[in-house]
Amino acid sequence: MRIRPLEARLINQIAAGEVVERPASVLKELLENSLDAGATRIEIDIEDGGKRLIRVRDNGHGIHKDDLALALSRHATSKIASLDDLEKVASLGFRGEALPSIASVSRLLLQSRWREDRSGWQVQGDGSEKTDAAEPVAHPVGTTIEVRDLFFNVPARRKFLRTETTEQKHLDGVVQRIALSRPDVEMLVRRKRKVLHHLRPGHSEAEQLARMRVLLGESFARQLIGLDHSAAGLHLSGWVAEPTFSRSQADLQFFFVNGRAVRDKLLAHAVRQAYQDVLYHGRHPAFVLYLEMDPTAVDVNAHPAKHEVRFRESRLVHDFLFRTLHQVLADVRPAAEQPVAVPVQASAATGAGTGYMGSQAGMPLQVGEQLGRYGQLHGAVGATSAEQAHFVQPASRAEAQSIPPLGFALAQLKGIYILAENEQGLVLVDMHAAHERITYEHLKRSYQEDGIRSQPLLVPLAIAVSRSEADEAEQRQDWFAALGFELDRQGPEQLLVRRVPTLLSDTDIETLVRDVLADCRTHGGSQRIEASINALLSTMACHGSVRANRRLTIEEMNALLRDMERTERSGQCNHGRPTWVQVGLQELDALFLRGR
């Protein structure tokens, strides 16, 4: 067969194979066009999982009458005009492929009114090369695009569409991502003419959180940690869920780069590294993050569906993201203290108080200091017969003191849990898990302060590597040396390891070096050595922590609580499990049906 040019209709249908995978792909392209048009309100109508109908109406600036037919032509766009525009593109769309691709596999109706026109106009596409002339139509300023009978002329593609429920799930995912990327835009979603969501515009943080409650659930919104950090021309904001709110799958992970939802391996790796020390094995973090940066430093034209991006300085972006999230998670500890009235609890049987007065919250105390002050806190309090008539007597305003975030210990349960009382109610602490985290963080801090000690190998280890790996190792000799390794290049494809960190002397050095070099090539660096050292320190902390069934005195329990309050990441043990939970007074009341 001789080489010949393809007809325009076939070209569009081939392009549609990349752009239009399923109804959700259509909705994504239409919503992005609305946002690029400056819309502040978008209405969405869906029928039969998008197979029968997808309609998107916006109040953007609209399309000029003379441009309507051109909008359905390939590679026609108002968003870029030169290569320079492409390199710094800020719009979500820019290729001019979406509408003609959609029109080639559906019955499309495009209605629009340019902001300076007095009336609207419409054009139609039905999968053919020909586009009808624009016709007048009553329409407000903005654009409506109606896509019916998707893949009606491509039976093979339509056959591969899933059930209405499955396709609707994918459509919901698109709405989620767009709604989270632009909380300032009002969105009304209807399914079979019934309102599914009415998302009002949110400009304040409280309004944005309200939108997340609707889209992602109340339990997710309750566990969020806000962040806002800038450095080196990068700005990261948004929310991450506390490590104790983890998922069995990565279904609550939303990352936006300059307003564009992306799924990027580099970004995902940085997030996993940041959570590595606090997340249970096999669990996934949840987050909604926004990264703003110079558009010229990121290539958004790297994927047909624009899901992936490329960064000019990928290592800078990776390290910025990792360090920011790592610090945010490290700062998660019990909430700051608040002054409250401290009750005096008296014994009606003996007339001797066993409650607490005064403050134990001023400074974190060691066990010795706790022993010295505990007598003052829990000393006997005389009670008159009138006072004995009440089990709890609230302190006067003058006696109001502050309670530390985790409160004061009351008792130990089964030699495993510490029961404490704080302002909110009851605190339950897994003493082994808590002490394990405290010991682990102490070991890490001591190790960092003392520096990495290394020891020579009795017999240097020869490792056969590729030429590129040998080049990478040679370029990073100083970096390896700072981590306790001494590596020499012995030939084009061989490395010689002479010294290793003392803590890693019994590990598989060859595998570790290979994995580190692989990380360096992929991500521009590696955390594997630090992770391996931390894994050993974690094991040491686990074995060195207080064990279950060991009886602690009240003083020791309070000392542990104070240490938790000042220790980074104390909300999770080294394996990612929670170390303490709060049971509020309302929850306790509900258990006993109080207030009903």
Secondary structure, DSSP 8 states (H G I E B T S, - for coil): -------HHHHHHHHHHHH-SSHHHHHHHHHHHHHHTT-SEEEEEEEGGGTSEEEEEE-SS---GGGHHHHTSTT--SS--SHHHHHT--SS--SS-HHHHHHTTSEEEEEEE-TT-SSEEEEEE-SSS-----EEE---SEEEEEEESTTTT-HHHHHT---HHHHHHHHHHHHHHHHHH-TTSEEEEEETTEEEEEE----SHHHHHHHHHHHH-HHHHHTEEEEEEEETTEEEEEEEE-TTS-BSSS-SEEEEETTEE---HHHHHHHHHHHTTTS-TT-B--EEEEEE--GGGEE--SSTTS---EETTHHHHHHHHHHHHHHHHHT--S---EEE---EEB-TTTSBB-S--S-S-SS---HHHHHHHHHHHT---B--HHHHT-SEE---GGG-EEE-TT-EEEEEETTTEEEEE-SSEEEEEEHHHHHHHHHHHHHHHHHHHH---EEEEEEEEEEE--HHHHHHHHHTHHHHHHTT-EEEEEETTEEEEEEEEGGGTTS-HHHHHHHHHHHHHHHSS--HHHHHHHHHHHHHHHHHS--TT----HHHHHHHHHHHHHSTTTTB-TTS-BSEEEEEHHHHHHHTTTT-
